[in-house]
Amino acid sequence: MTDTTATYYVYVYIDPRNFEEFYYGKGKGSRKITHLYDNSDTEKVKRIKAITKEGLEPIIKVIATGLTENEALLIEKTLLWKLGRSLTNVSSGHFAEKFRPHNTFHQDLSGFDFNNGLYYVNVGEGIHRCWADCKEFGFLSAGQDIKWSNPMRTLEPGDIVVAYLKNRGYVGIGRVTEKAIRVNDFKVDEKPLRQLPLKEPNIFDNCDNEKSEFLVKIDWIKAVDSKKAKWKSKSGLFTTQLIKASLQAQKTTQNFLEAEFDIKFKDLLLT
């Protein structure tokens, strides 16, 4: 049975002066020739005007036809990704998040080379939480306002976290084993956290309202006491006041942590 919605095609504009492909598009009907009458100030239009100024016309060819709109969008996006650096298209929109960023083949990226992410997480030691409790009972925590707890709640099982202690350094590397939950619901070996000998019991402040601490369960792979935190001044190591931040592009910090904790992030993320 014929799909009556499969009326789209994907086309390419080619510069006749050097046979270079410079624009990909999708459409139906006469869409492929409408760019010839475009008077906007885009790079595409500038290229077309440069071609016509020399008495030539861009070569316009249909690459694929008989497509649904989504099929056309996906093919268009694939072509844009493949030759994105030399094209006049503005590559964004539909399916953009499904494609690997350009110039990242030298990196191992979450979502492409492995499913989970590598994240820096602030311990936030103070009157409501302390690293000693996090280390002993296997969690990281944030709360006392939803703007602090929300980032912690985005961590997913399998994510690798690196715990940072302000003014000390990096103190632990672990794997998220469960999504963040309210402190009242958090258990360690089936025991409610409230029954355990916490050094900072104020973690239960506001536990009955939206300001509650949210705890994410962590299986610590490597962890040290605060006095043995890993740090090297003036070495370009990553820090931020954010509760959570990606360490994906922080190669200097990754290399430092791998050496100090004797681990390989790639191995942890592929496990």
Backbone as numpy.savetxt, mean C-alpha at the origin, in Angstrom:
# Nx Ny Nz CAx CAy CAz Cx Cy Cz
-24.56 -17.15 -27.91 -25.41 -15.95 -27.91 -24.53 -14.70 -27.91
-24.80 -13.75 -28.78 -24.00 -12.54 -28.89 -24.23 -11.60 -27.71
-23.14 -11.10 -27.16 -23.23 -10.12 -26.07 -23.45 -8.75 -26.68
-24.65 -8.22 -26.51 -25.00 -6.94 -27.13 -24.28 -5.76 -26.48
-23.63 -5.99 -25.32 -22.88 -4.91 -24.67 -21.44 -4.87 -25.14
-21.02 -5.87 -25.93 -19.62 -5.96 -26.37 -19.41 -5.12 -27.62
-19.58 -3.81 -27.47 -19.48 -2.89 -28.61 -18.26 -1.98 -28.51
-17.44 -2.21 -27.51 -16.28 -1.34 -27.28 -15.04 -1.88 -27.99
-14.09 -0.98 -28.21 -12.80 -1.36 -28.78 -11.70 -0.57 -28.08
-10.47 -1.02 -28.25 -9.29 -0.31 -27.74 -8.46 0.10 -28.94
-7.98 1.34 -28.95 -7.26 1.87 -30.09 -5.95 2.52 -29.67
-5.10 2.77 -30.65 -3.81 3.38 -30.38 -3.55 4.49 -31.40
-2.91 5.56 -30.95 -2.43 6.62 -31.83 -0.92 6.43 -31.99
-0.47 6.48 -33.25 0.93 6.26 -33.56 1.47 7.47 -34.32
2.66 7.91 -33.91 3.31 9.05 -34.55 3.95 8.57 -35.86
3.51 9.07 -37.02 4.06 8.58 -38.29 5.51 9.00 -38.53
6.00 9.93 -37.72 7.38 10.39 -37.90 8.40 9.39 -37.36
7.98 8.61 -36.38 8.91 7.61 -35.82 8.22 6.30 -35.46
6.93 6.20 -35.81 6.11 5.02 -35.52 6.06 4.68 -34.03
6.12 5.70 -33.22 6.03 5.54 -31.77 4.58 5.62 -31.32
4.14 4.67 -30.50 2.80 4.71 -29.93 2.77 5.79 -28.85
1.81 6.70 -28.92 1.82 7.78 -27.93 0.49 7.96 -27.18
-0.54 7.20 -27.57 -1.80 7.32 -26.83 -2.63 6.06 -27.04
-3.18 5.54 -25.92 -4.12 4.43 -25.97 -5.47 4.92 -25.47
-6.53 4.39 -26.05 -7.86 4.76 -25.58 -8.85 3.63 -25.79
-10.02 3.80 -25.21 -11.10 2.84 -25.42 -12.36 3.61 -25.77
-13.25 2.99 -26.51 -14.48 3.66 -26.86 -15.33 2.82 -27.80
-16.29 3.46 -28.39 -17.14 2.79 -29.38 -17.58 3.83 -30.40
-18.12 3.36 -31.51 -18.51 4.29 -32.56 -17.32 5.04 -33.11
-17.43 6.36 -33.17 -16.37 7.19 -33.75 -15.40 7.75 -32.72
-15.42 7.20 -31.52 -14.59 7.73 -30.43 -13.13 7.89 -30.83
-12.59 6.96 -31.62 -11.15 6.96 -31.88 -10.67 8.17 -32.67
-11.57 8.84 -33.39 -11.12 9.99 -34.19 -11.42 11.34 -33.53
-12.12 11.32 -32.39 -12.53 12.60 -31.77 -11.33 13.41 -31.28
-10.21 12.74 -30.99 -9.03 13.46 -30.49 -8.45 14.40 -31.54
-8.75 14.12 -32.81 -8.25 14.97 -33.88 -8.86 16.36 -33.83
-10.00 16.49 -33.15 -10.71 17.77 -33.08 -10.66 18.37 -31.67
-9.81 17.82 -30.85 -9.66 18.28 -29.47 -8.79 19.53 -29.44
-9.23 20.56 -28.74 -8.44 21.80 -28.65 -7.92 22.06 -27.24
-7.88 21.03 -26.43 -7.39 21.20 -25.06 -5.86 21.36 -25.06
-5.30 21.53 -23.86 -3.86 21.79 -23.74 -3.12 20.55 -23.20
-3.59 19.37 -23.57 -2.97 18.14 -23.07 -1.75 17.76 -23.91
-0.92 16.88 -23.37 0.25 16.40 -24.10 -0.17 15.66 -25.36
-1.28 14.95 -25.29 -1.80 14.22 -26.45 -2.10 15.18 -27.59
-2.83 16.27 -27.29 -3.20 17.23 -28.31 -1.97 17.94 -28.88
-1.02 18.26 -28.01 0.22 18.89 -28.48 0.95 17.99 -29.47
0.95 16.69 -29.19 1.62 15.74 -30.09 0.89 15.68 -31.43
-0.43 15.64 -31.40 -1.22 15.58 -32.63 -0.99 16.85 -33.47
-0.96 18.00 -32.82 -0.74 19.26 -33.54 0.66 19.32 -34.15
1.64 18.76 -33.44 3.00 18.74 -33.98 3.07 17.86 -35.23
2.31 16.79 -35.22 2.27 15.88 -36.37 1.59 16.56 -37.56
0.41 17.16 -37.31 -0.34 17.78 -38.41 0.37 19.02 -38.96
1.17 19.67 -38.13 1.92 20.85 -38.58 2.91 20.47 -39.68
3.31 19.22 -39.70 4.25 18.74 -40.71 3.53 18.10 -41.89
2.22 18.33 -41.99 1.45 17.83 -43.11 1.14 16.35 -43.02
1.20 15.79 -41.82 0.93 14.36 -41.63 -0.29 14.18 -40.75
-0.72 12.95 -40.61 -1.83 12.61 -39.72 -1.37 11.47 -38.81
-1.79 11.47 -37.53 -1.46 10.32 -36.68 -2.08 9.05 -37.24
-1.37 7.96 -37.11 -1.90 6.65 -37.51 -2.79 6.16 -36.38
-4.02 5.82 -36.68 -4.98 5.37 -35.67 -5.37 3.93 -35.99
-5.10 3.02 -35.06 -5.39 1.61 -35.28 -6.16 1.03 -34.09
-7.15 0.21 -34.40 -7.87 -0.51 -33.36 -7.08 -1.77 -33.01
-6.85 -1.98 -31.75 -6.05 -3.11 -31.27 -6.93 -4.30 -30.93
-8.06 -4.03 -30.27 -8.97 -5.11 -29.87 -10.40 -4.61 -30.03
-11.29 -5.51 -30.41 -12.67 -5.11 -30.66 -13.63 -6.16 -30.12
-14.94 -5.82 -30.15 -15.94 -6.75 -29.63 -15.86 -6.92 -28.14
-15.59 -5.82 -27.42 -15.34 -5.86 -25.98 -16.49 -5.24 -25.18
-16.65 -5.71 -23.95 -17.50 -5.00 -23.01 -16.71 -3.79 -22.53
-17.38 -2.87 -21.86 -16.67 -1.68 -21.38 -15.59 -2.05 -20.38
-15.89 -2.96 -19.46 -14.88 -3.36 -18.48 -13.69 -4.06 -19.13
-13.95 -4.89 -20.14 -12.85 -5.55 -20.85 -11.98 -4.50 -21.54
-12.62 -3.51 -22.14 -11.88 -2.45 -22.82 -11.05 -1.64 -21.83
-11.63 -1.34 -20.67 -10.91 -0.61 -19.64 -9.67 -1.36 -19.17
-9.83 -2.67 -18.98 -8.72 -3.48 -18.49 -7.61 -3.58 -19.53
-7.96 -3.77 -20.80 -6.96 -3.82 -21.86 -6.25 -2.48 -22.00
-7.02 -1.41 -21.96 -6.44 -0.07 -22.04 -5.45 0.14 -20.90
-5.83 -0.23 -19.70 -4.97 -0.03 -18.54 -3.70 -0.87 -18.64
-3.82 -2.09 -19.18 -2.65 -2.95 -19.36 -1.66 -2.31 -20.31
-2.15 -1.78 -21.40 -1.28 -1.13 -22.37 -0.64 0.13 -21.79
-1.41 0.89 -21.04 -0.88 2.10 -20.39 0.23 1.74 -19.42
0.01 0.66 -18.68 1.03 0.25 -17.69 2.30 -0.20 -18.41
2.15 -0.95 -19.48 3.31 -1.50 -20.18 4.19 -0.42 -20.78
3.59 0.61 -21.36 4.36 1.65 -22.03 4.11 3.02 -21.42
3.73 3.02 -20.16 3.28 4.26 -19.51 4.25 5.41 -19.55
5.54 5.13 -19.52 6.51 6.22 -19.43 6.63 7.01 -20.73
6.26 6.41 -21.85 6.43 7.08 -23.13 5.11 7.55 -23.75
4.03 7.45 -22.98 2.72 7.80 -23.51 2.26 9.17 -23.03
1.30 9.74 -23.78 0.73 11.03 -23.38 -0.53 10.85 -22.55
-0.94 9.61 -22.30 -2.10 9.36 -21.43 -1.80 9.78 -20.00
-2.83 10.17 -19.28 -2.75 10.33 -17.83 -3.30 9.03 -17.26
-2.40 8.21 -16.70 -2.79 6.87 -16.27 -3.39 6.89 -14.87
-4.70 6.76 -14.79 -5.38 6.74 -13.49 -6.75 6.12 -13.70
-7.54 6.09 -12.63 -8.92 5.63 -12.77 -9.07 4.13 -12.68
-9.99 3.60 -13.49 -10.37 2.19 -13.42 -9.18 1.26 -13.48
-9.15 0.30 -12.58 -8.15 -0.77 -12.52 -6.75 -0.29 -12.15
-6.56 1.00 -11.90 -5.21 1.51 -11.64 -4.56 0.81 -10.45
-5.37 0.51 -9.41 -4.81 -0.09 -8.20 -4.39 -1.53 -8.40
-4.76 -2.12 -9.53 -4.41 -3.52 -9.78 -3.05 -3.68 -10.46
-2.43 -2.56 -10.83 -1.17 -2.62 -11.55 0.01 -2.17 -10.69
1.11 -2.86 -10.88 2.33 -2.56 -10.16 2.85 -1.17 -10.57
3.29 -0.35 -9.60 3.87 0.95 -9.96 5.10 0.76 -10.83
5.34 1.70 -11.73 6.52 1.63 -12.57 7.80 1.77 -11.74
8.88 1.25 -12.25 10.21 1.35 -11.64 10.28 0.68 -10.27
9.55 -0.43 -10.09 9.59 -1.13 -8.80 9.95 -2.60 -8.94
10.50 -3.00 -10.07 10.85 -4.41 -10.24 12.00 -4.83 -9.32
12.74 -3.86 -8.82 13.84 -4.18 -7.89 13.33 -4.33 -6.45
12.05 -4.09 -6.23 11.48 -4.18 -4.89 10.50 -5.35 -4.79
10.32 -5.86 -3.57 9.27 -6.84 -3.30 8.10 -6.06 -2.72
6.98 -6.06 -3.43 5.85 -5.22 -3.05 4.69 -6.02 -2.50
4.12 -5.50 -1.42 2.92 -6.09 -0.87 1.80 -6.02 -1.88
1.06 -7.11 -2.00 -0.05 -7.17 -2.93 0.35 -7.64 -4.31
1.64 -7.67 -4.61 2.12 -8.15 -5.90 3.04 -9.36 -5.72
4.06 -9.22 -4.89 5.00 -10.32 -4.67 4.62 -11.15 -3.44
3.83 -10.57 -2.55 3.29 -11.29 -1.42 2.01 -10.57 -0.99
1.18 -11.25 -0.22 -0.15 -10.74 0.07 -0.20 -9.69 1.18
0.69 -9.80 2.15 0.61 -8.92 3.30 1.61 -7.77 3.24
1.44 -6.83 4.18 2.28 -5.65 4.18 3.31 -5.66 5.30
4.27 -4.73 5.18 5.31 -4.53 6.18 5.11 -3.14 6.76
4.85 -3.07 8.07 4.46 -1.79 8.66 5.26 -1.43 9.91
5.54 -0.16 10.00 6.08 0.48 11.20 4.88 0.78 12.10
4.98 0.45 13.39 3.89 0.76 14.32 4.48 1.40 15.57
3.95 2.53 15.93 4.38 3.20 17.16 3.82 2.49 18.38
4.67 2.19 19.35 4.21 1.57 20.59 3.35 2.56 21.38
3.70 3.83 21.32 2.92 4.85 22.02 2.97 4.70 23.53
4.14 4.41 24.05 4.27 4.17 25.49 3.91 5.44 26.27
3.13 5.26 27.35 2.69 6.39 28.16 1.79 5.91 29.27
0.80 6.72 29.63 -0.04 6.37 30.77 -1.07 5.28 30.44
-1.20 4.93 29.14 -2.21 3.94 28.79 -1.63 2.63 28.25
-0.36 2.59 27.97 0.23 1.35 27.44 1.74 1.40 27.63
2.34 0.24 27.67 3.79 0.17 27.79 4.32 -1.02 26.99
5.56 -0.89 26.53 6.17 -1.92 25.70 6.31 -3.23 26.46
6.60 -3.18 27.73 6.78 -4.41 28.51 5.53 -5.28 28.44
4.34 -4.68 28.55 3.09 -5.43 28.45 2.89 -5.97 27.03
3.17 -5.12 26.04 3.03 -5.54 24.64 3.90 -6.76 24.36
5.13 -6.69 24.83 6.10 -7.76 24.58 5.70 -9.05 25.30
5.31 -8.94 26.55 5.00 -10.13 27.34 3.70 -10.81 26.91
2.68 -10.00 26.58 1.37 -10.58 26.33 0.97 -10.59 24.84
1.90 -10.20 23.96 1.68 -10.36 22.54 0.63 -9.47 21.91
0.82 -8.17 22.00 -0.12 -7.26 21.34 0.52 -5.91 21.06
-0.13 -5.11 20.25 0.13 -3.69 20.09 -1.21 -2.99 20.25
-1.18 -1.76 20.74 -2.42 -1.10 21.12 -2.42 0.36 20.73
-3.62 0.88 20.48 -3.81 2.31 20.27 -5.25 2.65 20.61
-5.45 3.87 21.12 -6.80 4.27 21.48 -6.84 5.60 22.18
-7.89 5.81 22.98 -8.22 7.05 23.67 -8.76 8.10 22.70
-8.88 7.72 21.43 -9.56 8.50 20.41 -9.60 7.62 19.17
-10.70 7.68 18.43 -10.81 6.80 17.27 -9.77 7.14 16.20
-9.27 8.37 16.20 -8.25 8.71 15.20 -6.94 7.98 15.48
-6.76 7.52 16.73 -5.57 6.73 17.07 -5.83 5.24 16.89
-7.02 4.79 17.22 -7.30 3.35 17.12 -7.56 2.89 15.68
-8.09 3.79 14.85 -8.43 3.38 13.49 -7.26 2.81 12.69
-6.07 3.43 12.73 -4.94 2.85 11.99 -4.60 1.43 12.44
-4.68 1.17 13.75 -4.38 -0.16 14.27 -5.39 -1.19 13.76
-6.61 -0.72 13.56 -7.68 -1.63 13.13 -7.58 -2.01 11.65
-6.68 -1.36 10.92 -6.50 -1.70 9.51 -5.48 -2.82 9.30
-4.76 -3.20 10.34 -3.80 -4.29 10.21 -4.52 -5.61 9.99
-3.97 -6.45 9.12 -4.59 -7.71 8.76 -3.72 -8.88 9.20
-4.34 -10.03 9.52 -3.55 -11.22 9.85 -2.54 -11.53 8.75
-1.32 -11.76 9.15 -0.25 -12.02 8.19 0.65 -10.83 7.96
0.17 -9.61 8.27 1.02 -8.43 8.15 2.20 -8.56 9.10
3.35 -8.04 8.68 4.53 -7.99 9.53 4.66 -6.58 10.08
4.81 -6.47 11.40 4.92 -5.16 12.04 6.27 -5.01 12.71
6.76 -3.79 12.68 8.00 -3.43 13.36 7.63 -2.41 14.42
7.83 -2.75 15.67 7.45 -1.88 16.79 8.54 -0.86 17.08
8.14 0.40 17.14 9.08 1.49 17.40 8.72 2.16 18.72
9.72 2.38 19.55 9.55 3.02 20.85 10.22 4.39 20.79
9.42 5.43 20.96 9.91 6.80 20.84 11.12 7.06 21.74
12.11 7.72 21.17 13.35 8.09 21.86 14.21 6.88 22.25
13.83 5.71 21.79 14.60 4.50 22.06 15.06 3.85 20.76
14.08 3.41 19.96 14.40 2.73 18.72 13.45 1.60 18.45
13.88 0.71 17.60 13.06 -0.44 17.23 13.22 -1.56 18.25
12.08 -2.10 18.70 12.13 -3.06 19.80 11.54 -4.43 19.46
10.86 -4.55 18.34 10.27 -5.85 18.04 9.81 -5.98 16.61
9.83 -7.23 16.14 9.29 -7.57 14.82 8.35 -8.75 15.01
7.12 -8.60 14.55 6.15 -9.67 14.77 5.16 -9.80 13.64
4.37 -10.85 13.72 3.34 -11.11 12.71 1.96 -10.94 13.34
1.09 -10.20 12.67 -0.28 -10.04 13.13 -1.00 -11.39 12.98
-1.63 -11.84 14.05 -2.35 -13.11 14.00 -3.87 -12.95 14.07
-4.33 -11.80 14.58 -5.76 -11.52 14.64 -6.01 -10.03 14.47
-7.15 -9.67 13.91 -7.54 -8.27 13.76 -7.68 -7.61 15.14
-7.53 -6.29 15.16 -7.65 -5.55 16.42 -9.06 -5.62 16.98
-9.15 -5.76 18.30 -10.43 -5.78 19.01 -10.33 -4.90 20.25
-11.48 -4.57 20.83 -11.50 -3.75 22.04 -10.76 -4.43 23.18
-10.16 -3.62 24.03 -9.35 -4.16 25.11 -10.16 -5.09 26.02
-11.46 -4.82 26.22 -12.29 -5.68 27.07 -12.46 -7.09 26.50
-12.29 -7.21 25.17 -12.49 -8.50 24.52 -11.19 -9.27 24.28
-10.07 -8.64 24.55 -8.78 -9.25 24.25 -8.42 -10.30 25.30
-7.97 -11.46 24.81 -7.59 -12.55 25.71 -6.20 -13.08 25.36
-5.54 -13.58 26.37 -4.24 -14.23 26.20 -4.36 -15.64 26.77
-4.21 -16.63 25.90 -4.41 -18.03 26.33 -5.75 -18.20 27.03
-6.79 -17.62 26.40 -8.17 -17.71 26.88 -8.45 -16.92 28.15
-7.47 -16.19 28.66 -7.68 -15.37 29.85 -7.89 -13.91 29.46
-8.93 -13.24 29.96 -9.12 -11.82 29.70 -7.90 -11.03 30.15
-7.54 -10.02 29.39 -6.36 -9.23 29.71 -6.45 -8.62 31.10
-7.65 -8.30 31.54 -7.83 -7.68 32.85 -7.35 -8.59 33.99
-7.32 -9.89 33.75 -6.90 -10.83 34.79 -5.39 -11.03 34.84
-4.68 -10.40 33.94 -3.23 -10.59 33.86 -2.49 -9.45 34.57
-1.26 -9.71 35.02 -0.50 -8.71 35.80 0.12 -7.63 34.92
-0.71 -6.73 34.44 -0.23 -5.65 33.58 0.56 -4.62 34.35
1.59 -4.10 33.73 2.36 -3.01 34.34 1.66 -1.68 34.12
0.77 -1.61 33.11 0.05 -0.37 32.84 -1.45 -0.67 32.74
-2.15 -0.78 33.88 -3.58 -1.11 33.88 -4.48 -0.01 33.34
-3.93 1.21 33.15 -4.74 2.29 32.59 -5.14 2.05 31.14
-4.68 0.94 30.58 -5.07 0.58 29.23 -6.58 0.38 29.13
-7.24 0.18 30.29 -8.69 -0.03 30.31 -9.49 1.26 30.42
-8.81 2.41 30.46 -9.53 3.68 30.46 -10.41 3.78 29.20
-11.64 4.21 29.37 -12.60 4.38 28.27 -12.93 3.08 27.54
-12.76 1.96 28.23 -12.99 0.66 27.58 -14.46 0.42 27.23
-15.36 1.25 27.77 -16.78 1.04 27.51 -17.36 2.05 26.52
-16.49 2.76 25.80 -16.98 3.73 24.81 -16.08 3.73 23.58
-16.38 4.63 22.66 -15.67 4.63 21.37 -14.19 4.99 21.49
-13.78 5.52 22.64 -12.37 5.86 22.83 -11.53 4.66 23.29
-12.16 3.52 23.40 -11.48 2.32 23.89 -10.18 2.04 23.14
-9.22 1.48 23.90 -8.02 0.95 23.26 -8.42 -0.25 22.40
-7.79 -0.36 21.24 -7.94 -1.52 20.37 -6.60 -2.23 20.30
-6.64 -3.53 20.59 -5.43 -4.33 20.63 -5.39 -5.31 19.46
-4.26 -5.35 18.79 -4.06 -6.31 17.72 -3.09 -7.38 18.22
-3.46 -8.64 18.05 -2.65 -9.75 18.57 -1.43 -9.96 17.68
-0.26 -10.05 18.32 1.01 -10.17 17.62 1.78 -11.40 18.09
2.30 -12.15 17.14 3.24 -13.22 17.45 4.63 -12.63 17.24
5.31 -12.33 18.35 6.61 -11.68 18.25 7.66 -12.66 17.73
8.27 -12.32 16.63 9.33 -13.14 16.03 10.66 -12.80 16.69
10.91 -11.52 16.86 12.08 -11.02 17.60 11.62 -9.82 18.42
11.98 -9.79 19.69 11.61 -8.66 20.55 12.66 -8.49 21.64
12.94 -7.24 21.97 13.95 -6.93 22.99 13.36 -5.95 24.00
13.98 -5.89 25.18 13.58 -4.90 26.18 13.90 -3.50 25.66
13.24 -2.51 26.22 13.40 -1.13 25.75 14.85 -0.66 25.85
15.58 -1.15 26.85 16.98 -0.74 27.02 17.87 -1.27 25.91
17.38 -2.26 25.17 18.18 -2.84 24.09 17.61 -2.50 22.71
16.84 -1.42 22.66 16.23 -0.99 21.40 17.30 -0.76 20.34
16.95 -1.07 19.10 17.89 -0.96 17.99 17.78 0.41 17.33
18.91 1.12 17.29 18.91 2.45 16.69 20.33 2.86 16.33
20.43 3.71 15.34 21.72 4.28 14.95 21.48 5.71 14.51
22.02 6.66 15.24 21.78 8.08 14.97 22.37 8.50 13.63
21.72 9.46 13.01 22.17 10.08 11.77 22.46 9.06 10.67
21.62 8.03 10.61 21.83 6.98 9.60 20.67 6.88 8.63
19.72 7.82 8.70 18.61 7.83 7.77 17.51 6.83 8.09
17.46 6.35 9.34 16.42 5.39 9.71 15.07 6.09 9.78
14.04 5.35 9.42 12.69 5.90 9.32 12.02 6.04 10.68
11.41 7.18 10.92 10.53 7.37 12.08 9.39 8.32 11.66
8.30 8.21 12.37 7.17 9.10 12.14 6.30 9.09 13.40
5.51 10.14 13.57 4.59 10.19 14.70 3.30 9.45 14.40
3.13 8.98 13.18 1.94 8.23 12.83 1.87 6.93 13.63
0.65 6.45 13.89 0.47 5.17 14.57 1.01 4.04 13.70
0.74 4.10 12.41 1.11 3.04 11.48 1.58 3.66 10.18
2.65 3.09 9.62 3.15 3.58 8.33 3.82 2.43 7.59
3.75 2.47 6.27 4.38 1.43 5.47 5.90 1.57 5.50
6.57 0.43 5.58 8.03 0.41 5.48 8.46 -0.10 4.10
7.50 -0.19 3.19 7.74 -0.81 1.88 8.92 -0.18 1.15
8.98 1.14 1.15 10.01 1.83 0.37 11.22 2.23 1.21
11.25 1.85 2.47 12.33 2.26 3.38 13.45 1.22 3.41
14.22 1.15 2.32 15.23 0.10 2.20 16.35 0.25 3.23
16.75 1.46 3.54 17.81 1.66 4.54 17.37 1.10 5.88
16.14 1.40 6.27 15.61 0.91 7.54 15.43 -0.60 7.50
14.93 -1.13 6.40 14.77 -2.58 6.28 16.11 -3.30 6.43
17.14 -2.78 5.75 18.46 -3.41 5.83 19.01 -3.37 7.25
18.81 -2.24 7.94 19.26 -2.10 9.33 18.56 -3.11 10.23
17.26 -3.21 10.10 16.49 -4.12 10.94 16.83 -5.58 10.67
17.03 -5.93 9.41 17.39 -7.30 9.08 18.71 -7.69 9.71
19.66 -6.75 9.71 20.97 -7.04 10.32 20.87 -7.11 11.84
20.15 -6.17 12.44 20.07 -6.10 13.90 19.25 -7.25 14.50
18.20 -7.66 13.82 17.32 -8.70 14.36 17.56 -10.07 13.71
18.50 -10.13 12.78 18.86 -11.38 12.12 17.63 -12.05 11.49
16.95 -11.28 10.64 15.77 -11.81 9.93 15.83 -11.35 8.48
14.96 -11.90 7.65 14.79 -11.45 6.27 13.30 -11.19 6.06
12.95 -9.95 5.79 11.54 -9.60 5.65 10.86 -10.39 4.53
11.58 -10.60 3.44 10.99 -11.35 2.33 10.57 -12.74 2.78
11.43 -13.39 3.57 11.10 -14.73 4.06 9.88 -14.68 4.99
9.79 -13.66 5.82 8.67 -13.55 6.76 7.36 -13.31 6.01
7.42 -12.49 4.96 6.21 -12.15 4.24 5.75 -13.26 3.31
6.66 -14.14 2.93 6.30 -15.24 2.06 5.88 -16.47 2.83
6.05 -16.43 4.16 5.70 -17.59 4.99 4.20 -17.80 5.01
